[in-house]
Amino acid sequence: MNHNPVYLALDLPRLDAAEALARKVAGHIGGIKLGLEFFCAHGHHGVLQMHKVGLPIFLDLKLHDIPNTVAAAMQSIHVLEPAIVTVHASGGRAMMEDAKAAAGENCKVVAVTVLTSLDEGDLSTMGIGESAHDHALRLADLAHSAGLDGIVCSGQEVGAVRRQWKDGYFVVPGLRPDDGKSKGDQKRTVTPREARDAGASVLVIGRPISRAEDPLAAARAIEGTL
């Protein structure tokens, strides 16, 4: 079994290019993360095609709607056999409970807390007075009480969440290697090793591999730091 915690984020516009990249680096990653952009462009067919690479699939759909709608959406993706699916913690306890109840037996449901593209200034404009750290911990408590498997949070919060949720499953995006030239649209970043040491279960890495001059060498280098 592959215990590499790195899930490669693949939101390439062309399905053949996404599959080719995944196959190229498959020996140095632990899974494939397919987000909303990929799912809207390629649908069920695209996910089933990516399954052929032979790695677990993380469907990062960030479902957020009334409980019945989210439950129905979860049921509709059973055939895709995802290893992980995301919902938004801000959808509330009932929505998260129904999402977990409707998920496949082997699917982990994790709740997005505070997007790594947001900081305190962004939260303030949305009427949230607490820090990103405190708000993430509050939503983690809600997800835990709703029976979810874990949460998505930044590497800056995962250590604190791990201390209060010992057996949780923690997905950390927004990761940049030490030599990362740009954070892109991420504001709260750490390195993959820092996130792993803090207790991350899954490390989501996209551009540092997918946009590298040599994706295979980049994936190998990241794997070597873990």
N, C-alpha and C positions, 0 to 999 in steps of 0.2 A: 504493500500500500504506500502511496506517495504522501509523505508527511510534510512536504514543503508548504509553508503557510502562504506563499505568494499566489494571489489570483490576478491574472493579467486582465486589465480592463480593456475590452475590445469594442470600440464604437466606430469602427471604420465604415465608410459609406458603401464599400463594395464587399459583398459576402465572400467572394473568392480570395480577396486580399486578407480578410480577417482570418479565414481558415488557414491560408498559407502561413501567416505570421504565427498563429497558434501552434501549427505543426512544427515550425522552425524552432520554437523555444520550449516545446512541450516537456523536454527532459529536465528543464530548469525552473519550472513553475508547478504549482500544486492544483491549479484550477483556472477556469475562465469566467470572468465577470462580464455579463451582457446587460447593458443598461437600457434605458428608455429609448435612446436614439437608435440603438441596434434593433430593439424589438419593434419599434414603429416602422423601421425600414424593411425588416426582413421577416417579422412575424414568427409563427410556429415553425415554418419551413427552415428559417435561418437557425433557430435554436437546435432543431433536430440535425441539421447539417453540422453544427459545431460539436454536437455530441460525438460525431464520428472521429474526432480528435482523440477521444478516449480519456478525457479529464472531466472532473465534476463541474457542473454548470451552476453559477450563481446568477440568478435573475434579479437584477437590481431595479425593480419596477417602482419602488417607493409608493405602494398603493395607499390611497388616502381618500376615503369616501364614507358613505353611511355603512354600517356594519353588514347589512345584507348584500350590498353591491360588492364589497371587498371579499366577502365569503364566496360569492359566485365567481368572482375573478380568480380566486385561489383554486376553486374547483376546475375552472376551465384550463388551468395550466398543469393539472395532474399528469396529463399525457407527456409532458415535456420532462418529467422527472427531475426537477431542479433540486440541487443539494441545499441551496439557500435562497430565500426570497425575502425582500424587504417590504416593510410597511412603514408609515409615518407614525411615530409615537404620539404626535399631536392629534391624531385621529381619535384618541381616547381609549379608555379601558375596554368598552364593549366592542369596539371595532377590532382591537387587537385580540381579544378573546375569540371572536368569531373567525378571524383570520387563522389563528392557530388551530381551531377546531376543524376548519375546512382544508387545512394543508395536508399534503401527502404524508404517509407514515414516516418516511425517511427524509423529510424536508425540514430544515431548520428555518424558523421564522424569526427574523431579527428586526428590531424597530430603529428607524433613523431618529436620532435625538436632535442635534444641532448640526446642520450642514457645515462642512469644513470651509465652505466659501463665505460663511458668515462670521462676523466678529461682534463685539459689544455694541459698536455703533449701529450695525444693522439691526440687532435685536431691539435696541432702544427705539428705532423708528417704527418697530412693530408693536410697541407698547409693552415690551418685556424688560423689566427693570433690573433683573439679576444678571450676573455674568454668564458668559457662554458655558463656563465650567459648572456653575451651580445649576443652570437650566438643564444641562445635559444630565447631571446627576438626578435631578428631579424627574425627568422623563425616563431615566433608567429604572428608577424605583417603580414608576407606573408600569413599565413594560414587564418588569419582574413580577409584580403583583398580578398582571394579566396572564401570566403563564407562558410568556414567550421564551424562546431559547436564549436570546441575548439582544444586543443592540449594535448599532453603528455609531461610533463616536470618533473624535479626533484622538491622535496619540497623546495629546495634552491632558485628556480626561480619562484615558483607559486605565491608568494605574489606580486612580481613586475609585472608579467603578468596580474594578476587580476586587478591591478591598471590601466592598460592601456586598458584592455578588460573587461569591467564591467560585461557583460552578457555572458561571455565565459563559456565553459564547460571544466573543467580541471582535467585530469587524472594524478595521481602521483604514480609512482611505486618506487621501491627501498626503501621501508619503513621497518624500524626495530624498534620493541618495545624497551623501555629503557633497558630491561634485555636481549636483543638479544645478543647471544654469538658471532655471526659472521656476517659480512656483505656479505659473499660469494663473488661474483664477482661484487658487487655494490660498487661504489666509492663515490657517492654523496648522502648520505642517511640522512633522518630525521625520527623522530618518527611519528606514525599515527596522534597523537593529534596535533603536530606541523604543519603538512601538512594541517590538517582540519582547524586549526585556521588561516592559511595563505590564505585559500580560495579554497582548493581542493574540487572538486565535487565528485571524485571517488578515493578511496584509494586502490591500488592494493597490496595485501599481499599474499605471497606464502609460502616460507619455514618456517617462524615463526609459521605458523599453520600446514602446510602439513607435516612438519618433526618434529613437537613437539611430545614429549612422549605421551601427551594427547591433541590431536587436538581440542576436544570440549572445554576443559578448556582454551586452548590458545585463541581460537576464542572468548570465553566469556570474557576473561580478556581484550582483545583488544577492544571489544565492550564497555566494562565498562570504558575505558579511553576517549571515544569520547563524 
